């Protein structure tokens, strides 16, 4: 019995230092309507999201269309790079991808963040076997999860993601059998 996860990387957000309540930008809100349009023809059984506002806002349209509550799962929140700002984000994110055990002060290594994301993914695959599940999440944690199931999803893959982006991952049990990119902001 095939289970489909529709990983939705959140749309563009307005920067604020408060990660949890950072909202979508005007462009992000517009792109979130496109996410709803793309997913409306899929038979969605459940909508799950990171607790971050920008992830919730990106999948809220499909939840409303299906008259569903969004189930919040903390483990789909973005990987914590450090407990404060880093001097050079690209340099820092490159370093943690090059050394999966590296972590900055108060942050998560790739191994730690991936374990968190994979654990919740496997729980969902078991609990909702045979269902179509939308997961509102973030780029880095999404790719770390995908990388666990197939190493081709790596740092180079992460760098080409757009905001938003949608990937349909099909599973047989806990085995990834297919990945298909439904949409990205580059073709809209």
Secondary structure as UniProt FT lines:
FT   STRAND          2..9
FT   TURN            19..21
FT   HELIX           26..39
FT   TURN            40..41
FT   STRAND          46..49
FT   HELIX           53..65
FT   TURN            66..67
FT   STRAND          70..72
FT   HELIX           74..76
FT   HELIX           89..98
FT   TURN            100..101
FT   TURN            105..106
FT   HELIX           110..127
FT   TURN            128..130
FT   STRAND          132..137
FT   HELIX           139..149
FT   TURN            151..152
FT   HELIX           155..159
FT   STRAND          165..172
FT   TURN            173..174
FT   STRAND          175..184
FT   HELIX           185..187
//
